[in-house]
Amino acid sequence: MEQFVEVAGRKVWTRLVGHGPAVVLCNGAGAASVGSWPEVEGESARFATIVTYDRAGTGRSEAPEGSPTADDMAEELASVLNSLAVNRPVIFVGFSMAAFLVQLFACRRPAEVAGLILLDPLPDEFLAQLADQPPEVKASLRAKTAGPPRRRPA
């Protein structure tokens, strides 16, 4: 079933196929996910519910105002799963940049994650290079990726 769900006032394109435990497939960078995994979806849908969605500004999904942070993307993913009433915990498959996204989601919401499969993730060396940047570059990168720190309820 393909449909739009509303996330933060925007339409996000989604697809669910199959039955069983949920597996969420997330594409990297600016690539749409819906329709990008035909072989994986077809085979996996025999024993799992396969969830794909086009992140804000990709595929058929509406673009957000401004550039989303990694935190924004993780929250969008949570909203998509909530809108589709996907049972948790789920297995996430993150390709390339989305490997970072699903790891961030897992750090923020560990009880909702059954497992992570990281395909061609950003190398640790790349992330380590970010640590060697001047303070103003680190601050800028931090603001663009993780967003403000979140407080956990007491």
DSSP file (Angstrom, degrees, kcal/mol; ACC not computed):
  #  RESIDUE AA STRUCTURE BP1 BP2  ACC     N-H-->O    O-->H-N    N-H-->O    O-->H-N    TCO  KAPPA ALPHA  PHI   PSI    X-CA   Y-CA   Z-CA
    1    1 A M              0   0    0      0, 0.0    15,-2.4     0, 0.0     2,-0.4   0.000 360.0 360.0 360.0 128.9    0.0    0.0    0.0
    2    2 A E  E     +A   15   0A   0     13,-0.2     2,-0.3    11,-0.0    13,-0.2  -0.905 360.0 144.0-110.3 140.2    1.4    3.4   -1.0
    3    3 A Q  E     -A   14   0A   0     11,-1.9    11,-2.7    -2,-0.4     2,-0.3  -0.989  46.0-105.9-164.6 161.3    0.1    6.6    0.7
    4    4 A F  E     -A   13   0A   0     -2,-0.3     2,-0.3     9,-0.2     9,-0.2  -0.754  30.5-168.3 -88.5 143.1    1.0   10.0    1.9
    5    5 A V  E     -A   12   0A   0      7,-2.3     7,-2.9    -2,-0.3     2,-0.5  -0.941  24.7-114.8-123.2 154.4    1.2   10.6    5.7
    6    6 A E  E     +A   11   0A   0     -2,-0.3     2,-0.4     5,-0.2     5,-0.2  -0.774  33.9 174.5 -94.1 129.8    1.4   14.0    7.3
    7    7 A V  E >  S-A   10   0A   0      3,-2.9     3,-1.9    -2,-0.5    69,-0.1  -0.975  72.4 -20.9-134.2 117.9    4.6   14.9    9.2
    8    8 A A  T 3  S-     0   0    0     -2,-0.4     3,-0.1     1,-0.3    -1,-0.1   0.869 127.9 -50.5  52.0  41.5    5.1   18.4   10.6
    9    9 A G  T 3  S+     0   0    0      1,-0.3     2,-0.3     0, 0.0    -1,-0.3   0.564 119.9 105.8  78.1   7.7    2.5   19.8    8.2
   10   10 A R  E <  S-A    7   0A   0     -3,-1.9    -3,-2.9    52,-0.1     2,-0.5  -0.856  72.5-115.2-119.4 154.6    4.2   18.2    5.1
   11   11 A K  E     -A    6   0A   0     -2,-0.3    51,-2.8    -5,-0.2     2,-0.5  -0.784  28.8-167.8 -89.6 128.4    3.2   15.2    3.0
   12   12 A V  E     -A    5   0A   0     -7,-2.9    -7,-2.3    -2,-0.5     2,-0.3  -0.976  17.7-132.3-119.1 126.2    5.6   12.3    3.2
   13   13 A W  E     +A    4   0A   0     -2,-0.5    41,-2.5    41,-0.4     2,-0.3  -0.616  33.0 176.2 -81.6 132.5    5.3    9.4    0.6
   14   14 A T  E     -AB   3  53A   0    -11,-2.7   -11,-1.9    -2,-0.3     2,-0.3  -0.886  19.4-160.5-134.3 160.8    5.3    5.9    2.1
   15   15 A R  E     -AB   2  52A   0     37,-2.6    37,-2.4    -2,-0.3     2,-0.4  -0.980   3.4-172.6-144.2 135.4    4.9    2.3    1.1
   16   16 A L  E     + B   0  51A   0    -15,-2.4     2,-0.3    -2,-0.3    35,-0.2  -0.996  12.8 169.2-122.7 130.2    4.1   -0.8    3.2
   17   17 A V  E     + B   0  50A   0     33,-1.8    33,-3.5    -2,-0.4     2,-0.0  -0.989  40.9  13.3-137.4 149.3    4.3   -4.3    1.7
   18   18 A G  S    S-     0   0    0     -2,-0.3     2,-0.3    31,-0.2    31,-0.2  -0.219  71.7 -93.1  88.2-176.0    4.1   -7.8    3.3
   19   19 A H  S    S+     0   0    0     26,-0.9    -1,-0.0    29,-0.5    -2,-0.0  -0.995  71.4  47.7-144.0 144.2    3.2   -9.1    6.7
   20   20 A G  S    S+     0   0    0     -2,-0.3    29,-0.2    28,-0.2    28,-0.2  -0.838  93.9   1.1 125.4-162.7    5.1   -9.9    9.8
   21   21 A P  S    S-     0   0    0      0, 0.0    28,-2.1     0, 0.0     2,-0.3  -0.249  83.3-102.3 -59.8 148.5    7.8   -8.0   11.8
   22   22 A A  E     -c   49   0A   0     67,-0.4    69,-2.2    65,-0.3     2,-0.4  -0.539  34.0-175.6 -82.6 136.8    8.6   -4.6   10.5
   23   23 A V  E     -cd  50  91A   0     26,-2.8    28,-2.9    -2,-0.3     2,-0.5  -0.998  12.4-154.4-127.0 124.5   11.8   -3.8    8.5
   24   24 A V  E     -cd  51  92A   0     67,-3.0    69,-3.1    -2,-0.4     2,-0.5  -0.895   3.5-157.0-106.0 122.6   12.4   -0.2    7.5
   25   25 A L  E     -cd  52  93A   0     26,-2.7    28,-0.6    -2,-0.5     2,-0.5  -0.874  11.6-173.5-101.9 123.2   14.5    0.5    4.4
   26   26 A C  E     - d   0  94A   0     67,-2.9    69,-2.4    -2,-0.5     2,-0.1  -0.970  11.0-147.3-123.5 123.2   16.2    3.9    4.3
   27   27 A N        -     0   0    0     -2,-0.5     6,-0.1    26,-0.3     2,-0.1  -0.428  24.0-106.5 -83.7 160.9   18.2    5.2    1.3
   28   28 A G    >   -     0   0    0     69,-0.1     3,-2.1    -2,-0.1    68,-0.1  -0.318  67.0 -18.7 -86.2 168.1   21.2    7.5    1.5
   29   29 A A  T 3  S-     0   0    0      1,-0.3    -2,-0.1    66,-0.1    66,-0.0   0.042 123.9 -19.4  39.7-130.6   21.7   11.2    0.8
   30   30 A G  T 3  S+     0   0    0      2,-0.0    29,-0.3    28,-0.0     2,-0.3   0.151 102.0 122.0 -93.8  20.1   19.0   12.8   -1.4
   31   31 A A    <   -     0   0    0     -3,-2.1    24,-0.3    27,-0.1    -4,-0.2  -0.606  63.0-120.8 -87.8 142.2   17.7    9.5   -2.9
   32   32 A A        -     0   0    0     -2,-0.3    22,-0.2     1,-0.1    -4,-0.1  -0.473  15.0-157.4 -71.7 149.6   14.1    8.5   -2.6
   33   33 A S    >   +     0   0    0     20,-0.3     3,-2.4    -2,-0.1     4,-0.4   0.806  64.9  93.4 -97.3 -37.7   13.5    5.1   -0.8
   34   34 A V  T 3  S+     0   0    0      1,-0.3    -2,-0.1   -21,-0.2    26,-0.0  -0.404 105.0   6.1 -62.4 122.7   10.1    4.1   -2.2
   35   35 A G  T 3  S+     0   0    0     -2,-0.2    -1,-0.3     2,-0.1    -2,-0.1   0.383 104.2 101.1  87.3  -3.6   10.8    1.9   -5.3
   36   36 A S  S <  S+     0   0    0     -3,-2.4    -2,-0.1     1,-0.2     3,-0.1   0.548  79.6  48.5 -89.8  -7.8   14.5    1.8   -4.7
   37   37 A W     >  +     0   0    0     -4,-0.4     4,-3.3     1,-0.1     5,-0.3  -0.287  62.9 148.6-125.5  47.0   14.6   -1.6   -3.2
   38   38 A P  H  > S+     0   0    0      0, 0.0     4,-2.4     0, 0.0     5,-0.2   0.876  76.3  41.7 -58.3 -43.8   12.5   -3.9   -5.5
   39   39 A E  H  > S+     0   0    0      2,-0.2     4,-2.3     1,-0.2     5,-0.3   0.924 118.2  46.1 -69.2 -43.0   14.4   -7.1   -5.0
   40   40 A V  H  > S+     0   0    0      2,-0.2     4,-2.6     1,-0.2     5,-0.3   0.938 115.1  47.2 -64.6 -46.7   14.7   -6.7   -1.2
   41   41 A E  H  X S+     0   0    0     -4,-3.3     4,-2.3     1,-0.2    -2,-0.2   0.941 112.7  49.3 -59.2 -47.9   11.1   -5.6   -0.9
   42   42 A G  H  < S+     0   0    0     -4,-2.4     4,-0.3    -5,-0.3    -2,-0.2   0.924 118.0  37.2 -60.7 -48.1    9.8   -8.5   -3.0
   43   43 A E  H >< S+     0   0    0     -4,-2.3     3,-1.1     1,-0.2     4,-0.2   0.917 119.5  47.1 -70.8 -43.6   11.8  -11.2   -1.2
   44   44 A S  H >X S+     0   0    0     -4,-2.6     3,-1.9    -5,-0.3     4,-1.5   0.789  97.3  70.6 -72.1 -27.7   11.5   -9.8    2.3
   45   45 A A  T 3< S+     0   0    0     -4,-2.3   -26,-0.9    -5,-0.3    -1,-0.2   0.636  83.8  73.6 -65.9 -11.9    7.7   -9.1    2.1
   46   46 A R  T <4 S+     0   0    0     -3,-1.1    -1,-0.3    -4,-0.3    -2,-0.2   0.760 119.5  10.8 -70.5 -23.1    7.2  -12.9    2.2
   47   47 A F  T <4 S+     0   0    0     -3,-1.9     2,-0.3    -4,-0.2    -2,-0.2   0.373 127.3  42.8-136.0   2.1    8.0  -12.9    5.9
   48   48 A A  S  < S-     0   0    0     -4,-1.5     2,-0.7   -28,-0.2   -29,-0.5  -0.967  76.2-109.1-146.5 159.6    8.1   -9.2    7.0
   49   49 A T  E     - c   0  22A   0    -28,-2.1   -26,-2.8    -2,-0.3     2,-0.5  -0.860  38.6-152.0 -87.9 118.1    6.3   -5.9    6.7
   50   50 A I  E     -Bc  17  23A   0    -33,-3.5   -33,-1.8    -2,-0.7     2,-0.5  -0.829  10.4-166.3 -99.2 125.1    8.6   -3.7    4.6
   51   51 A V  E     +Bc  16  24A   0    -28,-2.9   -26,-2.7    -2,-0.5     2,-0.3  -0.941  12.4 168.0-113.2 126.3    8.4    0.0    5.2
   52   52 A T  E     +Bc  15  25A   0    -37,-2.4   -37,-2.6    -2,-0.5     2,-0.3  -0.970   4.2 173.9-130.4 152.8    9.9    2.5    2.9
   53   53 A Y  E     -B   14   0A   0    -28,-0.6     2,-0.7    -2,-0.3   -26,-0.3  -0.988  33.8-116.5-153.0 154.7    9.4    6.3    2.8
   54   54 A D        -     0   0    0    -41,-2.5   -41,-0.4    -2,-0.3     3,-0.2  -0.853  37.1-129.1 -95.4 114.8   10.8    9.3    0.9
   55   55 A R    >   -     0   0    0     -2,-0.7     3,-2.5   -24,-0.3     6,-0.3  -0.132  49.2 -63.2 -57.1 159.5   12.5   11.6    3.4
   56   56 A A  T 3  S+     0   0    0      1,-0.3     7,-0.3     7,-0.1    -1,-0.2  -0.159 126.5  13.3 -46.7 128.0   11.5   15.3    3.2
   57   57 A G  T 3  S+     0   0    0      5,-0.9     2,-0.3     1,-0.3    -1,-0.3   0.498 107.7 100.8  82.2   3.9   12.4   16.8   -0.1
   58   58 A T  S X  S-     0   0    0     -3,-2.5     3,-2.1     4,-0.2    -1,-0.3  -0.872  85.7 -21.4-118.3 156.0   13.1   13.4   -1.8
   59   59 A G  T 3  S-     0   0    0    -29,-0.3   -27,-0.0    -2,-0.3    -2,-0.0  -0.225 128.4 -20.9  53.2-128.7   10.9   11.4   -4.2
   60   60 A R  T 3  S+     0   0    0      2,-0.1    -1,-0.3   -47,-0.0     2,-0.2   0.460 109.3 110.5 -91.7  -3.0    7.3   12.4   -3.8
   61   61 A S  S <  S-     0   0    0     -3,-2.1   -49,-0.2    -6,-0.3    -4,-0.1  -0.472  73.7-109.9 -78.0 144.4    7.7   13.9   -0.3
   62   62 A E        -     0   0    0    -51,-2.8    -5,-0.9    -2,-0.2    -4,-0.2  -0.397  33.3-113.2 -70.8 147.8    7.3   17.6    0.2
   63   63 A A        -     0   0    0     -7,-0.3    -1,-0.1    -6,-0.2     2,-0.1  -0.532  27.3-126.0 -79.7 146.0   10.5   19.6    1.1
   64   64 A P        -     0   0    0      0, 0.0     2,-0.5     0, 0.0    -1,-0.1  -0.366  33.5 -91.8 -80.4 168.6   10.8   21.2    4.5
   65   65 A E  S    S-     0   0    0     -2,-0.1     0, 0.0     2,-0.1     0, 0.0  -0.735  96.3  -8.7 -77.3 126.5   11.6   24.8    5.1
   66   66 A G  S    S-     0   0    0     -2,-0.5     0, 0.0     2,-0.1     0, 0.0  -0.116 109.8 -44.6  76.6-179.1   15.3   25.1    5.3
   67   67 A S        -     0   0    0     -4,-0.1     2,-0.1     1,-0.0    -2,-0.1  -0.761  60.5-127.9 -89.3 125.4   17.8   22.2    5.6
   68   68 A P        -     0   0    0      0, 0.0     2,-0.1     0, 0.0    -2,-0.1  -0.449  17.8-134.1 -72.4 145.3   16.8   19.4    8.0
   69   69 A T     >  -     0   0    0     -2,-0.1     4,-2.1     1,-0.1    76,-0.2  -0.419  29.8-103.3 -83.9 169.4   19.2   18.3   10.6
   70   70 A A  H  > S+     0   0    0     75,-1.7     4,-2.4    74,-0.3    76,-0.2   0.880 126.2  55.4 -60.5 -37.8   19.9   14.6   11.3
   71   71 A D  H  > S+     0   0    0     74,-1.7     4,-2.4     2,-0.2    -1,-0.2   0.915 105.5  51.3 -59.5 -43.4   17.7   15.1   14.4
   72   72 A D  H  > S+     0   0    0     73,-0.3     4,-2.5     1,-0.2    -2,-0.2   0.911 110.1  49.7 -59.6 -42.4   14.9   16.4   12.2
   73   73 A M  H  X S+     0   0    0     -4,-2.1     4,-2.3     2,-0.2    -1,-0.2   0.886 110.0  49.8 -65.8 -39.1   15.3   13.3   10.0
   74   74 A A  H  X S+     0   0    0     -4,-2.4     4,-2.1     2,-0.2    -1,-0.2   0.897 112.4  47.7 -66.2 -39.6   15.2   10.9   13.0
   75   75 A E  H  X S+     0   0    0     -4,-2.4     4,-2.4     2,-0.2    -2,-0.2   0.883 109.7  53.3 -67.8 -37.8   12.0   12.7   14.3
   76   76 A E  H  X S+     0   0    0     -4,-2.5     4,-2.6     2,-0.2    -2,-0.2   0.926 108.0  51.0 -60.5 -44.4   10.5   12.5   10.8
   77   77 A L  H  X S+     0   0    0     -4,-2.3     4,-2.4     1,-0.2    -2,-0.2   0.918 110.1  49.1 -59.2 -45.0   11.2    8.7   10.7
   78   78 A A  H  X S+     0   0    0     -4,-2.1     4,-2.4     1,-0.2    -1,-0.2   0.910 111.5  49.8 -61.4 -42.0    9.5    8.3   14.1
   79   79 A S  H  X S+     0   0    0     -4,-2.4     4,-2.9     2,-0.2    -2,-0.2   0.888 109.1  51.8 -64.8 -39.5    6.5   10.3   12.9
   80   80 A V  H  X S+     0   0    0     -4,-2.6     4,-2.1     2,-0.2    -2,-0.2   0.946 111.1  47.2 -61.7 -47.6    6.2    8.2    9.8
   81   81 A L  H  <>S+     0   0    0     -4,-2.4     5,-2.4     1,-0.2     4,-0.4   0.896 113.8  48.3 -61.6 -40.1    6.2    5.0   11.9
   82   82 A N  H ><5S+     0   0    0     -4,-2.4     3,-1.2     1,-0.2    -1,-0.2   0.929 110.6  50.6 -64.8 -45.0    3.6    6.5   14.2
   83   83 A S  H 3<5S+     0   0    0     -4,-2.9    -2,-0.2     1,-0.3    -1,-0.2   0.851 113.8  44.8 -62.4 -34.8    1.4    7.6   11.3
   84   84 A L  T 3<5S-     0   0    0     -4,-2.1    -1,-0.3    -5,-0.2    -2,-0.2   0.472 107.8-127.8 -87.0  -2.2    1.6    4.1    9.8
   85   85 A A  T < 5 -     0   0    0     -3,-1.2     2,-0.4    -4,-0.4    -3,-0.2   0.893  40.2-178.6  55.0  43.9    1.0    2.5   13.2
   86   86 A V      < -     0   0    0     -5,-2.4    -1,-0.2    -6,-0.1     2,-0.1  -0.602  26.8-120.3 -75.9 127.9    4.0    0.3   12.6
   87   87 A N        -     0   0    0     -2,-0.4   -65,-0.3     2,-0.1    -1,-0.1  -0.434  42.2-102.1 -67.8 140.5    4.6   -2.2   15.5
   88   88 A R  S    S+     0   0    0     -2,-0.1     2,-0.1     2,-0.1    25,-0.1  -0.804  87.6  54.2-112.4 157.6    7.9   -1.8   17.3
   89   89 A P  S    S-     0   0    0      0, 0.0   -67,-0.4     0, 0.0    24,-0.3   0.520  73.2-179.1 -78.8 159.8   10.6   -2.8   17.7
   90   90 A V  E     - e   0 113A   0     22,-2.2    24,-3.6    -2,-0.1    25,-1.2  -0.807  29.6-118.8-122.7 162.6   11.7   -2.8   14.1
   91   91 A I  E     -de  23 115A   0    -69,-2.2   -67,-3.0    -2,-0.3     2,-0.4  -0.901  30.1-152.6 -99.1 131.1   14.8   -3.7   12.1
   92   92 A F  E     -de  24 116A   0     23,-2.6    25,-2.8    -2,-0.5     2,-0.6  -0.885   9.8-163.8-107.5 136.0   16.3   -0.7   10.3
   93   93 A V  E     -de  25 117A   0    -69,-3.1   -67,-2.9    -2,-0.4     2,-0.5  -0.976  13.9-172.4-114.6 115.4   18.4   -1.0    7.1
   94   94 A G  E     -de  26 118A   0     23,-2.6    25,-2.8    -2,-0.6     2,-0.5  -0.941   7.3-158.7-115.3 122.9   20.3    2.2    6.5
   95   95 A F  E >   - e   0 119A   0    -69,-2.4     3,-2.0    -2,-0.5    25,-0.2  -0.865  57.4 -44.4-102.0 130.0   22.3    2.7    3.2
   96   96 A S  T >> S+     0   0    0     23,-2.9     3,-1.6    -2,-0.5    26,-0.7  -0.308 136.2   9.3  57.9-119.6   25.1    5.2    3.1
   97   97 A M  H >> S+     0   0    0      1,-0.3     4,-1.4     2,-0.2     3,-0.9   0.830 126.1  64.4 -61.1 -31.0   24.1    8.4    4.9
   98   98 A A  H <> S+     0   0    0     -3,-2.0     4,-2.8     1,-0.3    -1,-0.3   0.708  87.6  70.0 -67.7 -17.9   21.0    6.7    6.2
   99   99 A A  H <> S+     0   0    0     -3,-1.6     4,-1.7     2,-0.2    -1,-0.3   0.908 101.2  46.3 -62.2 -39.9   23.2    4.4    8.2
  100  100 A F  H <X S+     0   0    0     -3,-0.9     4,-2.4    -4,-0.6    -2,-0.2   0.916 111.3  53.1 -64.2 -43.1   24.0    7.4   10.3
  101  101 A L  H  X S+     0   0    0     -4,-1.4     4,-2.6     1,-0.2    -2,-0.2   0.929 109.9  45.3 -59.8 -48.3   20.3    8.3   10.5
  102  102 A V  H  X S+     0   0    0     -4,-2.8     4,-2.3     1,-0.2    -1,-0.2   0.838 111.9  52.8 -69.8 -30.1   19.2    4.9   11.7
  103  103 A Q  H  X S+     0   0    0     -4,-1.7     4,-2.0    -5,-0.2    -1,-0.2   0.909 110.2  48.4 -67.0 -40.5   22.0    4.8   14.3
  104  104 A L  H  X S+     0   0    0     -4,-2.4     4,-2.2     2,-0.2    -2,-0.2   0.927 110.5  50.9 -63.0 -44.9   20.9    8.2   15.6
  105  105 A F  H  X S+     0   0    0     -4,-2.6     4,-2.7     1,-0.2    -2,-0.2   0.927 109.8  50.9 -56.3 -45.6   17.3    6.9   15.7
  106  106 A A  H  < S+     0   0    0     -4,-2.3    -1,-0.2     1,-0.2    -2,-0.2   0.862 109.8  49.6 -63.0 -36.5   18.5    3.8   17.7
  107  107 A C  H  < S+     0   0    0     -4,-2.0    -1,-0.2     1,-0.2    -2,-0.2   0.884 116.7  41.7 -68.1 -38.0   20.4    6.1   20.2
  108  108 A R  H  < S+     0   0    0     -4,-2.2    -2,-0.2     1,-0.2    -1,-0.2   0.820 132.4  20.9 -77.6 -32.5   17.3    8.3   20.7
  109  109 A R    ><  +     0   0    0     -4,-2.7     3,-1.9    -5,-0.2     4,-0.2  -0.478  67.0 161.5-137.5  61.8   14.8    5.4   20.8
  110  110 A P  G >  S+     0   0    0      0, 0.0     3,-1.5     0, 0.0    -1,-0.1   0.809  73.5  61.0 -59.9 -31.4   16.5    2.2   21.7
  111  111 A A  G 3  S+     0   0    0      1,-0.3    -5,-0.1   -22,-0.1    -2,-0.0   0.684 101.0  56.1 -69.2 -15.5   13.4    0.4   22.8
  112  112 A E  G <  S+     0   0    0     -3,-1.9   -22,-2.2    -7,-0.2     2,-0.5   0.406  94.1  82.9 -94.6   2.2   11.9    0.8   19.3
  113  113 A V  E <   +e   90   0A   0     -3,-1.5   -22,-0.2   -24,-0.3     3,-0.1  -0.928  42.4 174.9-117.8 122.4   14.9   -0.9   17.5
  114  114 A A  E    S-     0   0A   0    -24,-3.6     2,-0.3    -2,-0.5   -23,-0.2   0.731  73.5 -27.0 -90.0 -27.1   15.2   -4.7   17.1
  115  115 A G  E     -e   91   0A   0    -25,-1.2   -23,-2.6     2,-0.0     2,-0.4  -0.962  52.5-127.7-178.2 162.3   18.4   -4.4   15.0
  116  116 A L  E     -e   92   0A   0     -2,-0.3     2,-0.5   -25,-0.2   -23,-0.2  -0.981   9.3-168.4-125.7 135.7   20.4   -2.3   12.6
  117  117 A I  E     -e   93   0A   0    -25,-2.8   -23,-2.6    -2,-0.4     2,-0.6  -0.984  13.7-162.1-120.8 117.3   21.8   -3.3    9.2
  118  118 A L  E     -e   94   0A   0     -2,-0.5     2,-0.6   -25,-0.2   -23,-0.2  -0.890   3.3-167.2-107.5 116.4   24.3   -0.8    7.9
  119  119 A L  E    S-e   95   0A   0    -25,-2.8   -23,-2.9    -2,-0.6   -20,-0.2  -0.908  72.3 -22.5-107.0 119.8   25.0   -0.9    4.2
  120  120 A D  S    S-     0   0    0     -2,-0.6    -1,-0.2   -25,-0.2   -21,-0.1   0.915  88.1-169.8  48.7  53.3   28.0    1.2    3.0
  121  121 A P        -     0   0    0      0, 0.0   -24,-0.2     0, 0.0    -1,-0.1  -0.206  35.9 -80.0 -69.0 162.6   27.9    3.5    6.0
  122  122 A L        -     0   0    0    -26,-0.7     5,-0.0     1,-0.1    -2,-0.0  -0.436  61.3-107.7 -57.0 132.0   29.9    6.7    6.3
  123  123 A P    >>  -     0   0    0      0, 0.0     4,-1.8     0, 0.0     3,-0.6  -0.326  13.8-124.2 -68.4 147.9   33.4    5.5    7.3
  124  124 A D  H 3> S+     0   0    0      1,-0.2     4,-2.9     2,-0.2     5,-0.2   0.840 112.0  62.2 -55.9 -34.3   34.6    6.2   10.9
  125  125 A E  H 3> S+     0   0    0      2,-0.2     4,-1.9     1,-0.2    -1,-0.2   0.892 102.3  50.0 -61.3 -39.3   37.6    7.9    9.4
  126  126 A F  H <> S+     0   0    0     -3,-0.6     4,-1.0     2,-0.2    -1,-0.2   0.939 113.4  44.7 -63.6 -46.8   35.3   10.5    7.8
  127  127 A L  H  X S+     0   0    0     -4,-1.8     4,-0.7     1,-0.2     3,-0.5   0.878 110.8  55.0 -65.5 -36.3   33.5   11.1   11.0
  128  128 A A  H >X S+     0   0    0     -4,-2.9     3,-1.0     1,-0.2     4,-0.6   0.864 100.0  60.7 -65.0 -35.2   36.8   11.2   12.9
  129  129 A Q  H >< S+     0   0    0     -4,-1.9     3,-0.9     1,-0.3    -1,-0.2   0.829  96.0  61.8 -60.6 -30.8   38.0   14.0   10.5
  130  130 A L  H >< S+     0   0    0     -4,-1.0     3,-1.2    -3,-0.5    -1,-0.3   0.828  95.9  60.2 -64.4 -29.8   35.2   16.1   11.7
  131  131 A A  H << S+     0   0    0     -3,-1.0    -1,-0.2    -4,-0.7    -2,-0.2   0.738  97.8  59.3 -70.0 -22.2   36.6   16.0   15.2
  132  132 A D  T << S+     0   0    0     -3,-0.9    -1,-0.2    -4,-0.6    -2,-0.2   0.288  83.8 109.8 -90.5  10.9   39.9   17.7   14.0
  133  133 A Q  S <  S-     0   0    0     -3,-1.2     5,-0.0     1,-0.1    -3,-0.0  -0.456  80.8 -89.2 -84.6 157.7   38.1   20.8   12.7
  134  134 A P    >>  -     0   0    0      0, 0.0     4,-2.4     0, 0.0     3,-0.8  -0.250  45.8-103.5 -59.6 155.5   38.4   24.2   14.4
  135  135 A P  H 3> S+     0   0    0      0, 0.0     4,-2.6     0, 0.0     5,-0.2   0.846 120.8  53.0 -52.8 -39.7   35.8   24.9   17.1
  136  136 A E  H 3> S+     0   0    0      2,-0.2     4,-1.8     1,-0.2     5,-0.1   0.858 110.5  47.3 -68.7 -32.3   33.7   27.2   14.8
  137  137 A V  H <> S+     0   0    0     -3,-0.8     4,-2.9     2,-0.2     5,-0.2   0.915 112.1  50.2 -71.2 -43.3   33.5   24.5   12.1
  138  138 A K  H  X S+     0   0    0     -4,-2.4     4,-2.9     1,-0.2     5,-0.2   0.923 110.6  49.9 -58.5 -44.5   32.6   21.8   14.8
  139  139 A A  H  X S+     0   0    0     -4,-2.6     4,-2.2    -5,-0.2    -1,-0.2   0.909 112.2  47.7 -61.4 -42.5   29.9   24.1   16.1
  140  140 A S  H  X S+     0   0    0     -4,-1.8     4,-1.9     2,-0.2    -2,-0.2   0.929 113.7  46.4 -65.2 -45.8   28.5   24.6   12.7
  141  141 A L  H  X S+     0   0    0     -4,-2.9     4,-1.7     1,-0.2     5,-0.3   0.907 111.9  51.6 -63.0 -42.0   28.5   20.9   11.8
  142  142 A R  H  X>S+     0   0    0     -4,-2.9     5,-1.5    -5,-0.2     4,-1.0   0.912 110.2  49.0 -60.9 -43.1   27.0   20.0   15.2
  143  143 A A  H  <5S+     0   0    0     -4,-2.2    -1,-0.2     1,-0.2    -2,-0.2   0.859 113.4  47.2 -65.5 -35.4   24.2   22.5   14.6
  144  144 A K  H  <5S+     0   0    0     -4,-1.9   -74,-0.3    -5,-0.2    -1,-0.2   0.729 124.3  27.8 -80.4 -21.6   23.5   21.1   11.1
  145  145 A T  H  <5S+     0   0    0     -4,-1.7   -74,-1.7   -76,-0.2   -75,-1.7   0.870 129.9  20.8-105.2 -64.7   23.5   17.5   12.1
  146  146 A A  T  <5S-     0   0    0     -4,-1.0    -3,-0.2    -5,-0.3    -4,-0.1   0.726  85.5-154.7 -85.1 -20.9   22.4   16.7   15.6
  147  147 A G      < -     0   0    0     -5,-1.5    -1,-0.2   -76,-0.1    -2,-0.1  -0.242  49.9 -20.0  72.6-170.9   20.5   19.9   16.4
  148  148 A P  S    S-     0   0    0      0, 0.0     2,-0.0     0, 0.0    -5,-0.0  -0.349  81.1 -95.3 -70.3 151.0   20.1   21.0   20.0
  149  149 A P        -     0   0    0      0, 0.0     2,-0.4     0, 0.0    -2,-0.0  -0.358  39.8-135.0 -63.5 145.0   20.6   18.5   22.8
  150  150 A R        -     0   0    0     -3,-0.1     2,-0.4    -2,-0.0    -3,-0.0  -0.816   9.0-133.9-104.1 142.5   17.4   16.9   24.0
  151  151 A R        -     0   0    0     -2,-0.4     3,-0.0     1,-0.0     0, 0.0  -0.755  16.3-134.1 -94.0 140.8   16.6   16.5   27.7
  152  152 A R        -     0   0    0     -2,-0.4    -1,-0.0     1,-0.1     0, 0.0  -0.703  30.9-101.2 -89.5 144.3   15.2   13.2   28.9
  153  153 A P              0   0    0      0, 0.0    -1,-0.1     0, 0.0     0, 0.0  -0.332 360.0 360.0 -61.6 147.2   12.2   13.2   31.2
  154  154 A A              0   0    0     -3,-0.0    -2,-0.0     0, 0.0    -3,-0.0   0.477 360.0 360.0 -70.6 360.0   13.0   12.7   34.8
